[in-house]
Amino acid sequence: MPGTDFSKYHTYKWIDIPENVHPNQIVSQEIKQAIDDQLTEKGLTKTNGEKADLNVGYQCSFDRERQWNAYNTGGFRWGGGMATATSSTISIGTLVLDMYDPGSKQLVWTGKATKTVNPNDSQEKRQNNLNKAMQKLMKNFPSN
C-alpha cells in the first residue's frame, strides 16, 4: 500500500484464510517456513500471541484457478463489521502472500509467486523451489 510506514511493523502472526484450499500439512509447513525465513531476514518476529503488528496469510492453487477475497473486522469471512474485499485469480502453482494491518484491517502488502508450489515434487525440490520463490517475492519488501 503506497504511503504505508513499514517501520512500525515488528511482529507478525499467521492467520488462516478459510476459503483457501490448503495443501497437506507437510506442504503447508514448508510454505510457512520459507516465508518465516524471509520475514526474519527482514527484521520481523513471529508471535503466536493474540497481538501482532501484521497478520500474514497465504493462498495457493494446485489444480485449478481460484478466486480469493474478503477480510473484515472479524477476520477472513468471520463475523460482521467493516470489510475490505479484493478479488483476483490465482493460477495453478501460484502462491499469494498477503499482509494486513490488524488495527486498520487493511491490506498493506501483497505478493504473488507463480509456478512455485507443486505438491507432487519431492520434498527437497519443493522446499528448494519455495525458498527461491519466497526470496524473490520478498526482495522488495521493506526491511526493518
C-alpha positions in Angstrom: 0.0 0.0 0.0 1.6 3.3 -1.0 2.4 5.5 1.9 2.5 2.7 4.5 5.1 3.2 7.2 6.6 -0.3 7.4 9.0 0.7 10.2 6.1 0.3 12.7 5.8 -3.4 11.9 8.0 -5.6 14.1 5.9 -8.7 14.8 3.6 -10.9 12.8 1.3 -13.8 13.2 -0.2 -16.4 10.9 -3.9 -16.2 10.1 -5.8 -18.8 8.1 -7.8 -17.9 5.1 -10.7 -20.4 5.4 -11.8 -20.5 1.8 -8.2 -21.3 0.7 -7.6 -24.8 -0.3 -4.6 -25.6 1.8 -2.1 -28.2 0.8 -1.4 -31.1 3.1 0.1 -30.3 6.5 3.7 -31.0 5.4 3.5 -28.7 2.3 1.7 -26.0 4.3 4.5 -26.1 6.9 7.1 -25.9 4.2 5.4 -22.9 2.7 5.2 -21.1 6.1 8.9 -22.0 6.9 10.1 -20.4 3.6 8.0 -17.3 4.4 9.1 -17.2 8.0 12.8 -17.3 7.0 12.3 -14.3 4.7 10.3 -12.3 7.2 13.0 -13.0 9.8 15.7 -11.7 7.4 13.5 -8.5 7.0 13.6 -8.0 10.8 10.2 -9.3 11.7 9.5 -11.6 14.6 6.8 -14.3 14.5 4.4 -14.4 17.5 1.7 -16.9 18.4 0.0 -14.5 20.8 -3.2 -12.6 20.2 -1.5 -9.3 19.3 0.9 -8.7 16.3 1.8 -5.8 14.2 0.9 -7.7 11.0 -1.5 -10.6 10.1 0.1 -12.8 7.5 -1.8 -15.3 5.3 -1.2 -17.2 2.2 -3.3 -18.7 -0.6 -2.3 -21.1 -3.3 -3.7 -23.1 -6.1 -2.7 -26.6 -7.0 -5.1 -28.0 -9.6 -7.4 -25.2 -10.8 -7.7 -21.4 -10.9 -9.4 -19.9 -7.9 -10.8 -16.7 -6.6 -10.0 -15.1 -3.3 -11.3 -12.2 -1.3 -12.7 -10.7 1.9 -11.1 -9.5 5.1 -13.3 -7.8 7.7 -13.0 -6.7 11.3 -13.9 -10.2 12.4 -11.2 -11.7 10.3 -11.5 -13.5 7.0 -15.1 -14.1 6.4 -15.9 -14.2 10.1 -18.5 -12.0 11.8 -19.7 -8.6 10.8 -18.1 -5.2 10.8 -16.4 -3.3 8.1 -14.8 -5.3 5.3 -12.1 -5.0 2.8 -12.6 -7.2 -0.3 -10.3 -7.9 -3.1 -10.8 -10.4 -5.9 -8.2 -12.0 -8.1 -7.5 -15.2 -10.0 -4.8 -17.5 -8.7 -3.3 -19.6 -11.4 -2.2 -23.2 -10.9 1.0 -23.5 -8.9 0.8 -19.9 -7.7 1.3 -18.7 -4.1 -0.1 -15.4 -2.9 1.1 -13.8 0.3 -1.0 -11.1 2.0 -0.1 -8.9 5.0 -2.8 -7.0 6.8 -2.6 -4.3 9.4 -4.8 -5.7 12.2 -5.6 -2.2 13.5 -6.9 -0.7 10.3 -7.9 -4.1 8.8 -6.3 -3.0 5.6 -4.2 -5.0 3.2 -0.7 -3.3 3.4 1.3 -5.7 1.2 0.7 -8.5 -1.2 2.9 -10.5 -3.4 2.5 -13.4 -5.9 4.9 -16.1 -6.9 4.0 -18.2 -9.9 5.0 -21.8 -10.7 6.0 -22.2 -7.1 4.0 -24.9 -5.5 3.8 -28.5 -6.8 2.8 -30.9 -4.1 3.8 -33.8 -6.4 7.5 -32.7 -6.4 9.9 -34.4 -4.0 10.2 -32.7 -0.6 13.7 -31.5 -1.4 12.7 -30.0 -4.8 9.6 -28.4 -3.4 11.4 -26.8 -0.5 14.2 -25.5 -2.8 11.5 -24.0 -5.2 9.7 -22.4 -2.2 12.9 -20.9 -0.8 13.9 -19.4 -4.1 10.4 -18.1 -4.8 9.9 -16.5 -1.4 13.4 -14.9 -1.6 12.4 -13.4 -4.9 8.9 -12.5 -3.7 10.2 -10.7 -0.6 13.1 -8.9 -2.4 11.3 -5.6 -2.4 9.6 -6.0 1.0 10.9 -3.2 3.3 13.4 -4.2 5.9 13.3 -3.0 9.5 
